[in-house]
Amino acid sequence: MRKILVTGAGGLLGSKLIPVLSESYDVTPTHNTRAIHSNSLKLDIDDKRAISEVFNVIHPDMVVHAAAMTNVDRCETNRDLAWSINAQGTENIADGCAEVGAKLFYVSTDYVFDGEKGLYREDDEVNPVNYYGLTKLKGEEFVSKICRDYAVVRTSVVYGWHSRVTFATWVIDSLRNRKRICVASDHINSPTLADDLAEMIGKIVENDGSGVYHACGSEAVSRHKFALRIAETFELDKSLIDPVKTSDIKAWVAKRPRNSSLCVDKLRKDLGIEPLNVYQALKKMKDLELSR
């Protein structure tokens, strides 16, 4: 059985990847701060020597690099840490893959784009408008420069059930507690259920995909419209959701791209993968809550 090492296995996406990949591969989860799998190995991706040691012991055939610093505002205010994790950490992982001959699947973001166009294709020009997007783009560049065999998987607004709060769980918890919330009506993305993303990545791995893929929800929606659909699916009071402009959200430190939605046509055409739309994904999320 072929071996796969997964970084960030304690995170939202990583935690969903482990059961999906374990169906067909010998999976080694790794974590830095929190282990949620009994066989998870501690691995600091900022420690190049530690990566080399672990890779030479496990000798993976493939690596799925899901570990990242994804808090956009924290990346803006703590640039050294963001660089060490998202850029330098990815370079270290790429070096480790090159050392043992492993294929690298790197999870990136829609925030590599400036948001002026929307429905971006894989070969569209990149131009990040915040430091998070810049560090993830630098990670992409390290991967393509260092690795002979790789795939970059860009995604958007990943959400789902996890101990870490996501946009969707924040909306659900707020409305269940009868809290009024303000949500941007002019900020557009392609919301992606983590469970669906894990399955899409599993299929990219299974099909030995290479190059760049956009793997995300199949719809481009504003955050406000997404929040309304969350309320509808979970039978919550959507009158508590107030639309605002991004310029009115004072809590945001980093600039956000206006419309960083992604086109998934390549995923459909090349691999026959059909991502879920917003209603399908939220229905799945609701069903998953009932089965927890």
Secondary structure, DSSP 8 states (H G I E B T S, - for coil): --EEEEESTTSHHHHHHHHHHHTTSEEEEEESS---STT-EE--TT-HHHHHHHHHHH--SEEEE------HHHHHH-HHHHIIIIIIHHHHHHHHHHHHT-EEEEEEEGGGS-SSS-SB-TTS----SSHHHHHHHHHHHHHHHH-SSEEEEEE-SEE-SSSS--HHHHHHHHHHTT--EEEESS-EE--EEHHHHHHHHHHHHHTT--EEEE-S-S--EEHHHHHHHHHHHTT--GGGEEEE-GGG-TT--S---SB--B--HHHHHHH------HHHHHHHHHHHHHH-
